[in-house]
Structure formats: structure tokens, C-alpha cells
Amino acid sequence: ISLTLHNVTKADQGEYICEAVNYVGEARSVALVVVVSQEVRFLPAPPAVTHQHVMEFDVEEDDSSRSPSPQEILLEV
């Protein structure tokens, strides 16, 4: 025999007794249930995005210059 408690609250704590009686005899079992509240955890919200940087690269086909020339564009949100 088992007892399952769902959505447990502090009101559920206390002494639980199971008694059984039949022609063979009787039995009794006692359980003490203590409800311990769990600490509520909240994750902090990520900071709001206020600026976004986008990098564009133009690759020149000229053999004299192999490094890309970046142009930075600032987008304000």
C-alpha cells in the first residue's frame, strides 16, 4: 500500500496513519510527513540590447593587397 501526495503544501504535513483489520489480525503503520519549502530561484533577465555592431568586409581581387578592408556600421535599437 502506498500514499502519494500531489501539489504538496504545508497544510499536508503531519502524522499519517494506515490501519488494516481482517480475520487474520490487525496492523497499524504511522508516518510523520514534514514539508520543507524549497527556495524559489529566478534567473536574472539578460541585459537589453541597445547597440549592435555589424562588420562588413570587402575583399579586393588586387594581388598587392590581400587584407580585407572592414567598414563598421553602428545600428542603434
C-alpha positions as CSV (number, residue, x, y, z in Angstrom):
1,I,0.0,0.0,0.0
2,S,1.3,3.5,-0.8
3,L,0.1,7.0,-0.4
4,T,1.0,9.6,-3.0
5,L,0.6,13.4,-2.3
6,H,0.5,15.8,-5.3
7,N,0.9,19.6,-5.1
8,V,2.1,19.3,-1.5
9,T,1.7,22.3,0.8
10,K,2.5,23.0,4.4
11,A,-1.1,22.0,5.2
12,D,-0.3,18.4,4.2
13,Q,2.3,17.9,6.9
14,G,1.5,15.9,9.9
15,E,1.0,12.3,11.1
16,Y,-0.5,9.8,8.6
17,I,-1.8,6.6,10.0
18,C,-2.7,3.4,8.0
19,E,-4.7,0.8,9.8
20,A,-5.8,-2.6,8.4
21,V,-8.0,-5.1,10.1
22,N,-9.1,-8.5,8.7
23,Y,-9.9,-12.0,10.1
24,V,-6.1,-12.7,10.4
25,G,-5.5,-9.7,12.7
26,E,-4.8,-6.1,12.5
27,A,-1.8,-3.8,11.6
28,R,-1.0,-0.2,12.0
29,S,1.6,2.0,10.4
30,V,2.4,5.6,11.3
31,A,4.4,8.1,9.2
32,L,5.3,11.7,10.0
33,V,5.4,14.0,7.0
34,V,7.4,17.2,7.2
35,V,7.0,19.7,4.3
36,V,10.1,21.8,3.7
37,S,9.7,24.7,1.4
38,Q,12.1,24.9,-1.4
39,E,13.8,28.2,-2.2
40,V,12.4,29.9,-5.2
41,R,15.1,30.7,-7.8
42,F,14.8,33.2,-10.5
43,L,17.3,33.7,-13.3
44,P,18.1,37.4,-13.9
45,A,16.9,38.6,-17.3
46,P,19.7,39.3,-19.8
47,P,20.5,42.9,-20.4
48,A,18.6,44.7,-23.1
49,V,20.3,45.1,-26.4
50,T,20.9,48.8,-27.1
51,H,23.6,48.6,-29.8
52,Q,24.5,46.1,-32.4
53,H,27.8,46.1,-34.4
54,V,27.8,44.6,-37.9
55,M,31.1,44.2,-39.7
56,E,31.3,44.1,-43.5
57,F,34.3,43.0,-45.3
58,D,35.2,43.7,-48.9
59,V,37.9,41.5,-50.4
60,E,39.8,43.1,-53.2
61,E,41.0,40.9,-56.0
62,D,44.1,43.0,-56.4
63,D,47.3,41.0,-55.7
64,S,49.0,43.9,-54.0
65,S,46.5,43.9,-51.1
66,R,45.3,40.7,-49.6
67,S,43.8,42.1,-46.3
68,P,40.1,42.9,-46.2
69,S,39.0,46.5,-45.5
70,P,36.3,46.5,-42.8
71,Q,33.5,49.0,-42.7
72,E,31.8,49.2,-39.3
73,I,28.1,50.1,-39.2
74,L,26.6,51.0,-35.9
75,L,22.9,50.2,-35.6
76,E,21.0,51.7,-32.7
77,V,18.0,49.8,-31.4
